[in-house]
Amino acid sequence: MDPFLYPINLRWADMDPNFHLRHDVYYGLGAQARVETLLLSGITPQVMQSAHFGPILFREECVFRREMRLGDKVDIHVRLSKARPDGSRWSFRQEFVRGDGTLCAVLTVDGAWMDTQLRKLTVPPQEFMTRFLAIPHTEDFELLAPSAPKAG
């Protein structure tokens, strides 16, 4: 499945003293690309606020492979790499690819959804999770085991 592509423009303020993209900028760009992906899936901040859920991250890791410099044309390829069948837990893999096809970095995040009123993990309404799970998947997408039922 083709990834969601988020084109980025690198700014002078994003560069470090070695004239390549600062490491912390990757994380901010990755977060923006994930939000754009949710928006395109119809999961807007307004929807999340009215249904009282929002994403949280457990882990965020970036592997840097090649430099990105001012003037480079770069797309972030956003795909789901793992998810539970109900969409309650998930992982995104985001690849930073220069215009010449060079893979520059791979950002991986593991997360879940939180009930913003109860401040506990939750499964958002099915209509949103159907859209969420329709986000393009990686070739090695892994369907995670469903959560175990809670003891009564």
Secondary structure, DSSP 8 states (H G I E B T S, - for coil): ---EEEEEE--GGGB-TTSSB-HHHHHHHHHHHHHHHHHHTT--HHHHHHHTEEEEEEEEEEEE-S---TT-EEEEEEEEEEE-TTSSEEEEEEEEEETTS-EEEEEEEEEEEEETTTTEEE---HHHHHHHHTS-EEEEEEE---------
